[in-house]
Amino acid sequence: MRLLFLFGAGILFSLVSGWAMAFQRIARGMPVLPPVPPGAWRSLRPGALIAALLMGLAMPALAVSAVPVLLAEAWLALRKAR
């Protein structure tokens, strides 16, 4: 029972501290997410892509949440290229 409480508290701490860091960056006028270096997606190793696909198959909620992120990344990259 204690282990479950520690796990939940860790997730809650990560969530709250992530939001706090994001709002600090916004207050300073910085982008919330750091810029992705040019060519970062093309430099991924095939093993990393396979591991990501396997995790997406093993955890469907991860795959569902990853799709909008990937679409946003692609949209931002196309927008920046123009």
PyMOL Python script that loads the backbone (N, CA, C, O; Angstrom):
from pymol import cmd

cmd.read_pdbstr("""\
ATOM      1  N   MET A   1       0.819  -1.190   0.000  1.00  0.00           N
ATOM      2  CA  MET A   1       0.000   0.000   0.000  1.00  0.00           C
ATOM      3  C   MET A   1       0.868   1.261   0.000  1.00  0.00           C
ATOM      4  O   MET A   1       0.557   2.244  -0.672  1.00  0.00           O
ATOM      5  N   ARG A   2       1.956   1.211   0.763  1.00  0.00           N
ATOM      6  CA  ARG A   2       2.845   2.371   0.814  1.00  0.00           C
ATOM      7  C   ARG A   2       3.529   2.607  -0.531  1.00  0.00           C
ATOM      8  O   ARG A   2       3.748   3.747  -0.941  1.00  0.00           O
ATOM      9  N   LEU A   3       3.854   1.524  -1.196  1.00  0.00           N
ATOM     10  CA  LEU A   3       4.510   1.654  -2.501  1.00  0.00           C
ATOM     11  C   LEU A   3       3.571   2.322  -3.500  1.00  0.00           C
ATOM     12  O   LEU A   3       4.003   3.159  -4.292  1.00  0.00           O
ATOM     13  N   LEU A   4       2.314   1.964  -3.468  1.00  0.00           N
ATOM     14  CA  LEU A   4       1.326   2.580  -4.349  1.00  0.00           C
ATOM     15  C   LEU A   4       1.171   4.069  -4.031  1.00  0.00           C
ATOM     16  O   LEU A   4       1.045   4.891  -4.939  1.00  0.00           O
ATOM     17  N   PHE A   5       1.181   4.414  -2.740  1.00  0.00           N
ATOM     18  CA  PHE A   5       1.106   5.818  -2.348  1.00  0.00           C
ATOM     19  C   PHE A   5       2.329   6.577  -2.853  1.00  0.00           C
ATOM     20  O   PHE A   5       2.191   7.686  -3.372  1.00  0.00           O
ATOM     21  N   LEU A   6       3.519   6.003  -2.713  1.00  0.00           N
ATOM     22  CA  LEU A   6       4.731   6.668  -3.194  1.00  0.00           C
ATOM     23  C   LEU A   6       4.701   6.852  -4.708  1.00  0.00           C
ATOM     24  O   LEU A   6       5.120   7.892  -5.215  1.00  0.00           O
ATOM     25  N   PHE A   7       4.216   5.862  -5.419  1.00  0.00           N
ATOM     26  CA  PHE A   7       4.100   5.962  -6.867  1.00  0.00           C
ATOM     27  C   PHE A   7       3.141   7.089  -7.258  1.00  0.00           C
ATOM     28  O   PHE A   7       3.461   7.897  -8.131  1.00  0.00           O
ATOM     29  N   GLY A   8       1.989   7.149  -6.632  1.00  0.00           N
ATOM     30  CA  GLY A   8       1.018   8.205  -6.905  1.00  0.00           C
ATOM     31  C   GLY A   8       1.554   9.581  -6.529  1.00  0.00           C
ATOM     32  O   GLY A   8       1.344  10.548  -7.262  1.00  0.00           O
ATOM     33  N   ALA A   9       2.244   9.678  -5.395  1.00  0.00           N
ATOM     34  CA  ALA A   9       2.822  10.958  -4.976  1.00  0.00           C
ATOM     35  C   ALA A   9       3.902  11.404  -5.957  1.00  0.00           C
ATOM     36  O   ALA A   9       4.031  12.596  -6.238  1.00  0.00           O
ATOM     37  N   GLY A  10       4.671  10.463  -6.475  1.00  0.00           N
ATOM     38  CA  GLY A  10       5.699  10.802  -7.462  1.00  0.00           C
ATOM     39  C   GLY A  10       5.094  11.335  -8.748  1.00  0.00           C
ATOM     40  O   GLY A  10       5.598  12.300  -9.323  1.00  0.00           O
ATOM     41  N   ILE A  11       4.032  10.719  -9.194  1.00  0.00           N
ATOM     42  CA  ILE A  11       3.347  11.197 -10.403  1.00  0.00           C
ATOM     43  C   ILE A  11       2.759  12.579 -10.160  1.00  0.00           C
ATOM     44  O   ILE A  11       2.864  13.458 -11.016  1.00  0.00           O
ATOM     45  N   LEU A  12       2.146  12.776  -9.009  1.00  0.00           N
ATOM     46  CA  LEU A  12       1.566  14.080  -8.684  1.00  0.00           C
ATOM     47  C   LEU A  12       2.655  15.154  -8.613  1.00  0.00           C
ATOM     48  O   LEU A  12       2.463  16.262  -9.116  1.00  0.00           O
ATOM     49  N   PHE A  13       3.786  14.837  -7.996  1.00  0.00           N
ATOM     50  CA  PHE A  13       4.897  15.793  -7.920  1.00  0.00           C
ATOM     51  C   PHE A  13       5.404  16.138  -9.315  1.00  0.00           C
ATOM     52  O   PHE A  13       5.664  17.305  -9.607  1.00  0.00           O
ATOM     53  N   SER A  14       5.547  15.138 -10.177  1.00  0.00           N
ATOM     54  CA  SER A  14       6.008  15.398 -11.542  1.00  0.00           C
ATOM     55  C   SER A  14       5.036  16.296 -12.293  1.00  0.00           C
ATOM     56  O   SER A  14       5.457  17.188 -13.030  1.00  0.00           O
ATOM     57  N   LEU A  15       3.762  16.071 -12.116  1.00  0.00           N
ATOM     58  CA  LEU A  15       2.750  16.873 -12.788  1.00  0.00           C
ATOM     59  C   LEU A  15       2.793  18.322 -12.313  1.00  0.00           C
ATOM     60  O   LEU A  15       2.808  19.244 -13.129  1.00  0.00           O
ATOM     61  N   VAL A  16       2.812  18.523 -11.012  1.00  0.00           N
ATOM     62  CA  VAL A  16       2.796  19.872 -10.457  1.00  0.00           C
ATOM     63  C   VAL A  16       4.092  20.614 -10.788  1.00  0.00           C
ATOM     64  O   VAL A  16       4.050  21.785 -11.166  1.00  0.00           O
ATOM     65  N   SER A  17       5.228  19.956 -10.653  1.00  0.00           N
ATOM     66  CA  SER A  17       6.496  20.640 -10.944  1.00  0.00           C
ATOM     67  C   SER A  17       6.625  20.948 -12.438  1.00  0.00           C
ATOM     68  O   SER A  17       7.211  21.966 -12.806  1.00  0.00           O
ATOM     69  N   GLY A  18       6.091  20.092 -13.295  1.00  0.00           N
ATOM     70  CA  GLY A  18       6.111  20.370 -14.732  1.00  0.00           C
ATOM     71  C   GLY A  18       5.290  21.600 -15.079  1.00  0.00           C
ATOM     72  O   GLY A  18       5.725  22.439 -15.868  1.00  0.00           O
ATOM     73  N   TRP A  19       4.114  21.709 -14.498  1.00  0.00           N
ATOM     74  CA  TRP A  19       3.285  22.893 -14.738  1.00  0.00           C
ATOM     75  C   TRP A  19       3.962  24.143 -14.193  1.00  0.00           C
ATOM     76  O   TRP A  19       3.926  25.197 -14.827  1.00  0.00           O
ATOM     77  N   ALA A  20       4.582  24.029 -13.016  1.00  0.00           N
ATOM     78  CA  ALA A  20       5.262  25.192 -12.422  1.00  0.00           C
ATOM     79  C   ALA A  20       6.407  25.659 -13.318  1.00  0.00           C
ATOM     80  O   ALA A  20       6.581  26.859 -13.532  1.00  0.00           O
ATOM     81  N   MET A  21       7.186  24.715 -13.841  1.00  0.00           N
ATOM     82  CA  MET A  21       8.294  25.099 -14.729  1.00  0.00           C
ATOM     83  C   MET A  21       7.774  25.719 -16.021  1.00  0.00           C
ATOM     84  O   MET A  21       8.368  26.666 -16.536  1.00  0.00           O
ATOM     85  N   ALA A  22       6.672  25.194 -16.548  1.00  0.00           N
ATOM     86  CA  ALA A  22       6.102  25.748 -17.778  1.00  0.00           C
ATOM     87  C   ALA A  22       5.632  27.184 -17.559  1.00  0.00           C
ATOM     88  O   ALA A  22       5.873  28.051 -18.400  1.00  0.00           O
ATOM     89  N   PHE A  23       4.966  27.439 -16.438  1.00  0.00           N
ATOM     90  CA  PHE A  23       4.486  28.796 -16.173  1.00  0.00           C
ATOM     91  C   PHE A  23       5.631  29.758 -15.888  1.00  0.00           C
ATOM     92  O   PHE A  23       5.526  30.945 -16.197  1.00  0.00           O
ATOM     93  N   GLN A  24       6.717  29.272 -15.306  1.00  0.00           N
ATOM     94  CA  GLN A  24       7.895  30.125 -15.105  1.00  0.00           C
ATOM     95  C   GLN A  24       8.493  30.526 -16.444  1.00  0.00           C
ATOM     96  O   GLN A  24       8.901  31.672 -16.628  1.00  0.00           O
ATOM     97  N   ARG A  25       8.545  29.592 -17.374  1.00  0.00           N
ATOM     98  CA  ARG A  25       9.077  29.909 -18.702  1.00  0.00           C
ATOM     99  C   ARG A  25       8.172  30.902 -19.428  1.00  0.00           C
ATOM    100  O   ARG A  25       8.663  31.807 -20.104  1.00  0.00           O
ATOM    101  N   ILE A  26       6.873  30.743 -19.297  1.00  0.00           N
ATOM    102  CA  ILE A  26       5.932  31.664 -19.934  1.00  0.00           C
ATOM    103  C   ILE A  26       6.098  33.067 -19.339  1.00  0.00           C
ATOM    104  O   ILE A  26       6.085  34.059 -20.067  1.00  0.00           O
ATOM    105  N   ALA A  27       6.253  33.144 -18.024  1.00  0.00           N
ATOM    106  CA  ALA A  27       6.397  34.447 -17.363  1.00  0.00           C
ATOM    107  C   ALA A  27       7.659  35.169 -17.823  1.00  0.00           C
ATOM    108  O   ALA A  27       7.685  36.399 -17.860  1.00  0.00           O
ATOM    109  N   ARG A  28       8.693  34.432 -18.169  1.00  0.00           N
ATOM    110  CA  ARG A  28       9.937  35.033 -18.645  1.00  0.00           C
ATOM    111  C   ARG A  28       9.906  35.324 -20.143  1.00  0.00           C
ATOM    112  O   ARG A  28      10.869  35.865 -20.686  1.00  0.00           O
ATOM    113  N   GLY A  29       8.824  34.975 -20.807  1.00  0.00           N
ATOM    114  CA  GLY A  29       8.720  35.209 -22.242  1.00  0.00           C
ATOM    115  C   GLY A  29       9.422  34.159 -23.083  1.00  0.00           C
ATOM    116  O   GLY A  29       9.658  34.378 -24.271  1.00  0.00           O
ATOM    117  N   MET A  30       9.755  33.037 -22.498  1.00  0.00           N
ATOM    118  CA  MET A  30      10.434  31.956 -23.221  1.00  0.00           C
ATOM    119  C   MET A  30       9.397  30.970 -23.749  1.00  0.00           C
ATOM    120  O   MET A  30       8.295  30.881 -23.208  1.00  0.00           O
ATOM    121  N   PRO A  31       9.741  30.227 -24.804  1.00  0.00           N
ATOM    122  CA  PRO A  31       8.802  29.182 -25.248  1.00  0.00           C
ATOM    123  C   PRO A  31       8.699  28.084 -24.188  1.00  0.00           C
ATOM    124  O   PRO A  31       9.661  27.808 -23.471  1.00  0.00           O
ATOM    125  N   VAL A  32       7.533  27.468 -24.099  1.00  0.00           N
ATOM    126  CA  VAL A  32       7.326  26.426 -23.091  1.00  0.00           C
ATOM    127  C   VAL A  32       8.212  25.221 -23.378  1.00  0.00           C
ATOM    128  O   VAL A  32       8.804  24.646 -22.465  1.00  0.00           O
ATOM    129  N   LEU A  33       8.300  24.847 -24.634  1.00  0.00           N
ATOM    130  CA  LEU A  33       9.142  23.718 -25.011  1.00  0.00           C
ATOM    131  C   LEU A  33      10.413  24.228 -25.679  1.00  0.00           C
ATOM    132  O   LEU A  33      10.352  25.159 -26.483  1.00  0.00           O
ATOM    133  N   PRO A  34      11.551  23.644 -25.365  1.00  0.00           N
ATOM    134  CA  PRO A  34      12.780  24.069 -26.028  1.00  0.00           C
ATOM    135  C   PRO A  34      12.739  23.702 -27.511  1.00  0.00           C
ATOM    136  O   PRO A  34      12.080  22.731 -27.883  1.00  0.00           O
ATOM    137  N   PRO A  35      13.425  24.453 -28.353  1.00  0.00           N
ATOM    138  CA  PRO A  35      13.404  24.138 -29.783  1.00  0.00           C
ATOM    139  C   PRO A  35      14.090  22.810 -30.073  1.00  0.00           C
ATOM    140  O   PRO A  35      15.069  22.442 -29.423  1.00  0.00           O
ATOM    141  N   VAL A  36      13.562  22.105 -31.053  1.00  0.00           N
ATOM    142  CA  VAL A  36      14.151  20.839 -31.478  1.00  0.00           C
ATOM    143  C   VAL A  36      15.279  21.154 -32.460  1.00  0.00           C
ATOM    144  O   VAL A  36      15.067  21.877 -33.433  1.00  0.00           O
ATOM    145  N   PRO A  37      16.482  20.615 -32.212  1.00  0.00           N
ATOM    146  CA  PRO A  37      17.583  20.898 -33.128  1.00  0.00           C
ATOM    147  C   PRO A  37      17.278  20.403 -34.545  1.00  0.00           C
ATOM    148  O   PRO A  37      16.582  19.401 -34.708  1.00  0.00           O
ATOM    149  N   PRO A  38      17.784  21.088 -35.560  1.00  0.00           N
ATOM    150  CA  PRO A  38      17.538  20.648 -36.940  1.00  0.00           C
ATOM    151  C   PRO A  38      18.065  19.231 -37.177  1.00  0.00           C
ATOM    152  O   PRO A  38      19.182  18.899 -36.780  1.00  0.00           O
ATOM    153  N   GLY A  39      17.269  18.424 -37.812  1.00  0.00           N
ATOM    154  CA  GLY A  39      17.672  17.059 -38.140  1.00  0.00           C
ATOM    155  C   GLY A  39      17.559  16.081 -36.989  1.00  0.00           C
ATOM    156  O   GLY A  39      18.021  14.946 -37.102  1.00  0.00           O
ATOM    157  N   ALA A  40      16.953  16.493 -35.880  1.00  0.00           N
ATOM    158  CA  ALA A  40      16.871  15.614 -34.709  1.00  0.00           C
ATOM    159  C   ALA A  40      16.034  14.365 -35.003  1.00  0.00           C
ATOM    160  O   ALA A  40      16.387  13.265 -34.579  1.00  0.00           O
ATOM    161  N   TRP A  41      14.936  14.536 -35.721  1.00  0.00           N
ATOM    162  CA  TRP A  41      14.091  13.374 -36.018  1.00  0.00           C
ATOM    163  C   TRP A  41      14.778  12.418 -36.978  1.00  0.00           C
ATOM    164  O   TRP A  41      14.610  11.204 -36.872  1.00  0.00           O
ATOM    165  N   ARG A  42      15.548  12.954 -37.910  1.00  0.00           N
ATOM    166  CA  ARG A  42      16.224  12.071 -38.871  1.00  0.00           C
ATOM    167  C   ARG A  42      17.411  11.349 -38.261  1.00  0.00           C
ATOM    168  O   ARG A  42      17.853  10.336 -38.803  1.00  0.00           O
ATOM    169  N   SER A  43      17.940  11.845 -37.144  1.00  0.00           N
ATOM    170  CA  SER A  43      19.117  11.222 -36.548  1.00  0.00           C
ATOM    171  C   SER A  43      18.773  10.133 -35.533  1.00  0.00           C
ATOM    172  O   SER A  43      19.676   9.561 -34.921  1.00  0.00           O
ATOM    173  N   LEU A  44      17.482   9.835 -35.340  1.00  0.00           N
ATOM    174  CA  LEU A  44      17.102   8.780 -34.413  1.00  0.00           C
ATOM    175  C   LEU A  44      17.564   7.426 -34.935  1.00  0.00           C
ATOM    176  O   LEU A  44      17.502   7.146 -36.132  1.00  0.00           O
ATOM    177  N   ARG A  45      18.017   6.615 -34.031  1.00  0.00           N
ATOM    178  CA  ARG A  45      18.443   5.256 -34.413  1.00  0.00           C
ATOM    179  C   ARG A  45      17.215   4.383 -34.635  1.00  0.00           C
ATOM    180  O   ARG A  45      16.177   4.600 -34.009  1.00  0.00           O
ATOM    181  N   PRO A  46      17.323   3.400 -35.518  1.00  0.00           N
ATOM    182  CA  PRO A  46      16.170   2.518 -35.768  1.00  0.00           C
ATOM    183  C   PRO A  46      15.693   1.799 -34.504  1.00  0.00           C
ATOM    184  O   PRO A  46      14.496   1.557 -34.347  1.00  0.00           O
ATOM    185  N   GLY A  47      16.611   1.459 -33.611  1.00  0.00           N
ATOM    186  CA  GLY A  47      16.225   0.787 -32.368  1.00  0.00           C
ATOM    187  C   GLY A  47      15.323   1.648 -31.502  1.00  0.00           C
ATOM    188  O   GLY A  47      14.418   1.139 -30.842  1.00  0.00           O
ATOM    189  N   ALA A  48      15.569   2.954 -31.504  1.00  0.00           N
ATOM    190  CA  ALA A  48      14.727   3.865 -30.717  1.00  0.00           C
ATOM    191  C   ALA A  48      13.323   3.928 -31.299  1.00  0.00           C
ATOM    192  O   ALA A  48      12.341   3.950 -30.557  1.00  0.00           O
ATOM    193  N   LEU A  49      13.227   3.957 -32.609  1.00  0.00           N
ATOM    194  CA  LEU A  49      11.906   3.973 -33.244  1.00  0.00           C
ATOM    195  C   LEU A  49      11.148   2.673 -32.995  1.00  0.00           C
ATOM    196  O   LEU A  49       9.944   2.688 -32.739  1.00  0.00           O
ATOM    197  N   ILE A  50      11.850   1.558 -33.071  1.00  0.00           N
ATOM    198  CA  ILE A  50      11.213   0.259 -32.814  1.00  0.00           C
ATOM    199  C   ILE A  50      10.747   0.177 -31.374  1.00  0.00           C
ATOM    200  O   ILE A  50       9.648  -0.308 -31.103  1.00  0.00           O
ATOM    201  N   ALA A  51      11.583   0.654 -30.435  1.00  0.00           N
ATOM    202  CA  ALA A  51      11.190   0.645 -29.018  1.00  0.00           C
ATOM    203  C   ALA A  51       9.965   1.515 -28.793  1.00  0.00           C
ATOM    204  O   ALA A  51       9.078   1.140 -28.026  1.00  0.00           O
ATOM    205  N   ALA A  52       9.899   2.671 -29.447  1.00  0.00           N
ATOM    206  CA  ALA A  52       8.733   3.551 -29.304  1.00  0.00           C
ATOM    207  C   ALA A  52       7.481   2.871 -29.852  1.00  0.00           C
ATOM    208  O   ALA A  52       6.412   2.965 -29.248  1.00  0.00           O
ATOM    209  N   LEU A  53       7.602   2.196 -30.979  1.00  0.00           N
ATOM    210  CA  LEU A  53       6.446   1.493 -31.543  1.00  0.00           C
ATOM    211  C   LEU A  53       5.986   0.353 -30.637  1.00  0.00           C
ATOM    212  O   LEU A  53       4.787   0.145 -30.454  1.00  0.00           O
ATOM    213  N   LEU A  54       6.940  -0.384 -30.072  1.00  0.00           N
ATOM    214  CA  LEU A  54       6.581  -1.479 -29.172  1.00  0.00           C
ATOM    215  C   LEU A  54       5.912  -0.960 -27.902  1.00  0.00           C
ATOM    216  O   LEU A  54       4.964  -1.568 -27.404  1.00  0.00           O
ATOM    217  N   MET A  55       6.403   0.156 -27.381  1.00  0.00           N
ATOM    218  CA  MET A  55       5.760   0.741 -26.199  1.00  0.00           C
ATOM    219  C   MET A  55       4.361   1.218 -26.537  1.00  0.00           C
ATOM    220  O   MET A  55       3.448   1.100 -25.720  1.00  0.00           O
ATOM    221  N   GLY A  56       4.185   1.756 -27.739  1.00  0.00           N
ATOM    222  CA  GLY A  56       2.860   2.181 -28.163  1.00  0.00           C
ATOM    223  C   GLY A  56       1.896   1.014 -28.282  1.00  0.00           C
ATOM    224  O   GLY A  56       0.710   1.150 -27.978  1.00  0.00           O
ATOM    225  N   LEU A  57       2.400  -0.135 -28.724  1.00  0.00           N
ATOM    226  CA  LEU A  57       1.547  -1.325 -28.803  1.00  0.00           C
ATOM    227  C   LEU A  57       1.244  -1.882 -27.419  1.00  0.00           C
ATOM    228  O   LEU A  57       0.133  -2.346 -27.163  1.00  0.00           O
ATOM    229  N   ALA A  58       2.230  -1.838 -26.528  1.00  0.00           N
ATOM    230  CA  ALA A  58       2.046  -2.384 -25.183  1.00  0.00           C
ATOM    231  C   ALA A  58       1.155  -1.487 -24.327  1.00  0.00           C
ATOM    232  O   ALA A  58       0.431  -1.966 -23.454  1.00  0.00           O
ATOM    233  N   MET A  59       1.216  -0.184 -24.585  1.00  0.00           N
ATOM    234  CA  MET A  59       0.437   0.771 -23.781  1.00  0.00           C
ATOM    235  C   MET A  59      -0.390   1.642 -24.723  1.00  0.00           C
ATOM    236  O   MET A  59       0.085   2.686 -25.170  1.00  0.00           O
ATOM    237  N   PRO A  60      -1.607   1.232 -25.027  1.00  0.00           N
ATOM    238  CA  PRO A  60      -2.430   1.982 -25.991  1.00  0.00           C
ATOM    239  C   PRO A  60      -2.668   3.440 -25.596  1.00  0.00           C
ATOM    240  O   PRO A  60      -2.765   4.299 -26.473  1.00  0.00           O
ATOM    241  N   ALA A  61      -2.764   3.738 -24.303  1.00  0.00           N
ATOM    242  CA  ALA A  61      -2.970   5.133 -23.894  1.00  0.00           C
ATOM    243  C   ALA A  61      -1.765   5.988 -24.283  1.00  0.00           C
ATOM    244  O   ALA A  61      -1.915   7.160 -24.629  1.00  0.00           O
ATOM    245  N   LEU A  62      -0.577   5.400 -24.225  1.00  0.00           N
ATOM    246  CA  LEU A  62       0.623   6.119 -24.646  1.00  0.00           C
ATOM    247  C   LEU A  62       0.564   6.403 -26.137  1.00  0.00           C
ATOM    248  O   LEU A  62       0.909   7.499 -26.580  1.00  0.00           O
ATOM    249  N   ALA A  63       0.130   5.427 -26.906  1.00  0.00           N
ATOM    250  CA  ALA A  63       0.046   5.612 -28.357  1.00  0.00           C
ATOM    251  C   ALA A  63      -0.989   6.675 -28.709  1.00  0.00           C
ATOM    252  O   ALA A  63      -0.759   7.499 -29.594  1.00  0.00           O
ATOM    253  N   VAL A  64      -2.122   6.659 -28.022  1.00  0.00           N
ATOM    254  CA  VAL A  64      -3.169   7.641 -28.305  1.00  0.00           C
ATOM    255  C   VAL A  64      -2.687   9.053 -27.977  1.00  0.00           C
ATOM    256  O   VAL A  64      -2.991   9.996 -28.708  1.00  0.00           O
ATOM    257  N   SER A  65      -1.946   9.203 -26.898  1.00  0.00           N
ATOM    258  CA  SER A  65      -1.456  10.535 -26.529  1.00  0.00           C
ATOM    259  C   SER A  65      -0.254  10.949 -27.374  1.00  0.00           C
ATOM    260  O   SER A  65       0.027  12.141 -27.497  1.00  0.00           O
ATOM    261  N   ALA A  66       0.454   9.992 -27.954  1.00  0.00           N
ATOM    262  CA  ALA A  66       1.624  10.326 -28.771  1.00  0.00           C
ATOM    263  C   ALA A  66       1.225  10.840 -30.148  1.00  0.00           C
ATOM    264  O   ALA A  66       1.964  11.625 -30.743  1.00  0.00           O
ATOM    265  N   VAL A  67       0.094  10.425 -30.659  1.00  0.00           N
ATOM    266  CA  VAL A  67      -0.328  10.839 -31.997  1.00  0.00           C
ATOM    267  C   VAL A  67      -0.512  12.353 -32.092  1.00  0.00           C
ATOM    268  O   VAL A  67       0.015  12.956 -33.026  1.00  0.00           O
ATOM    269  N   PRO A  68      -1.234  12.996 -31.173  1.00  0.00           N
ATOM    270  CA  PRO A  68      -1.351  14.460 -31.288  1.00  0.00           C
ATOM    271  C   PRO A  68      -0.006  15.180 -31.156  1.00  0.00           C
ATOM    272  O   PRO A  68       0.219  16.203 -31.802  1.00  0.00           O
ATOM    273  N   VAL A  69       0.873  14.652 -30.331  1.00  0.00           N
ATOM    274  CA  VAL A  69       2.195  15.265 -30.174  1.00  0.00           C
ATOM    275  C   VAL A  69       2.970  15.170 -31.483  1.00  0.00           C
ATOM    276  O   VAL A  69       3.581  16.149 -31.911  1.00  0.00           O
ATOM    277  N   LEU A  70       2.952  14.022 -32.112  1.00  0.00           N
ATOM    278  CA  LEU A  70       3.661  13.858 -33.380  1.00  0.00           C
ATOM    279  C   LEU A  70       3.049  14.735 -34.474  1.00  0.00           C
ATOM    280  O   LEU A  70       3.773  15.314 -35.283  1.00  0.00           O
ATOM    281  N   LEU A  71       1.727  14.833 -34.500  1.00  0.00           N
ATOM    282  CA  LEU A  71       1.088  15.710 -35.476  1.00  0.00           C
ATOM    283  C   LEU A  71       1.456  17.173 -35.237  1.00  0.00           C
ATOM    284  O   LEU A  71       1.697  17.917 -36.188  1.00  0.00           O
ATOM    285  N   ALA A  72       1.499  17.580 -33.983  1.00  0.00           N
ATOM    286  CA  ALA A  72       1.886  18.961 -33.671  1.00  0.00           C
ATOM    287  C   ALA A  72       3.334  19.224 -34.070  1.00  0.00           C
ATOM    288  O   ALA A  72       3.649  20.291 -34.598  1.00  0.00           O
ATOM    289  N   GLU A  73       4.207  18.265 -33.822  1.00  0.00           N
ATOM    290  CA  GLU A  73       5.615  18.406 -34.210  1.00  0.00           C
ATOM    291  C   GLU A  73       5.743  18.544 -35.727  1.00  0.00           C
ATOM    292  O   GLU A  73       6.487  19.391 -36.221  1.00  0.00           O
ATOM    293  N   ALA A  74       5.015  17.710 -36.452  1.00  0.00           N
ATOM    294  CA  ALA A  74       5.073  17.768 -37.915  1.00  0.00           C
ATOM    295  C   ALA A  74       4.516  19.086 -38.428  1.00  0.00           C
ATOM    296  O   ALA A  74       5.074  19.682 -39.349  1.00  0.00           O
ATOM    297  N   TRP A  75       3.418  19.545 -37.834  1.00  0.00           N
ATOM    298  CA  TRP A  75       2.817  20.815 -38.254  1.00  0.00           C
ATOM    299  C   TRP A  75       3.770  21.980 -37.990  1.00  0.00           C
ATOM    300  O   TRP A  75       3.921  22.863 -38.835  1.00  0.00           O
ATOM    301  N   LEU A  76       4.415  21.985 -36.816  1.00  0.00           N
ATOM    302  CA  LEU A  76       5.366  23.055 -36.504  1.00  0.00           C
ATOM    303  C   LEU A  76       6.573  23.024 -37.435  1.00  0.00           C
ATOM    304  O   LEU A  76       7.079  24.071 -37.840  1.00  0.00           O
ATOM    305  N   ALA A  77       7.031  21.823 -37.770  1.00  0.00           N
ATOM    306  CA  ALA A  77       8.179  21.708 -38.669  1.00  0.00           C
ATOM    307  C   ALA A  77       7.830  22.215 -40.058  1.00  0.00           C
ATOM    308  O   ALA A  77       8.633  22.908 -40.683  1.00  0.00           O
ATOM    309  N   LEU A  78       6.639  21.879 -40.550  1.00  0.00           N
ATOM    310  CA  LEU A  78       6.223  22.367 -41.876  1.00  0.00           C
ATOM    311  C   LEU A  78       6.021  23.867 -41.848  1.00  0.00           C
ATOM    312  O   LEU A  78       6.376  24.559 -42.802  1.00  0.00           O
ATOM    313  N   ARG A  79       5.460  24.373 -40.773  1.00  0.00           N
ATOM    314  CA  ARG A  79       5.224  25.804 -40.655  1.00  0.00           C
ATOM    315  C   ARG A  79       6.555  26.577 -40.608  1.00  0.00           C
ATOM    316  O   ARG A  79       6.680  27.650 -41.198  1.00  0.00           O
ATOM    317  N   LYS A  80       7.525  26.024 -39.911  1.00  0.00           N
ATOM    318  CA  LYS A  80       8.820  26.674 -39.816  1.00  0.00           C
ATOM    319  C   LYS A  80       9.587  26.594 -41.126  1.00  0.00           C
ATOM    320  O   LYS A  80      10.362  27.494 -41.450  1.00  0.00           O
ATOM    321  N   ALA A  81       9.375  25.517 -41.884  1.00  0.00           N
ATOM    322  CA  ALA A  81      10.082  25.356 -43.166  1.00  0.00           C
ATOM    323  C   ALA A  81       9.599  26.368 -44.198  1.00  0.00           C
ATOM    324  O   ALA A  81      10.346  26.713 -45.113  1.00  0.00           O
ATOM    325  N   ARG A  82       8.377  26.846 -44.070  1.00  0.00           N
ATOM    326  CA  ARG A  82       7.825  27.798 -45.038  1.00  0.00           C
ATOM    327  C   ARG A  82       8.253  29.166 -44.741  1.00  0.00           C
ATOM    328  O   ARG A  82       7.882  30.097 -45.455  1.00  0.00           O
TER     329      ARG A  82
END
""", "prot")
cmd.dss("prot")
cmd.show_as("cartoon", "prot")
cmd.util.cbc("prot")
cmd.orient("prot")
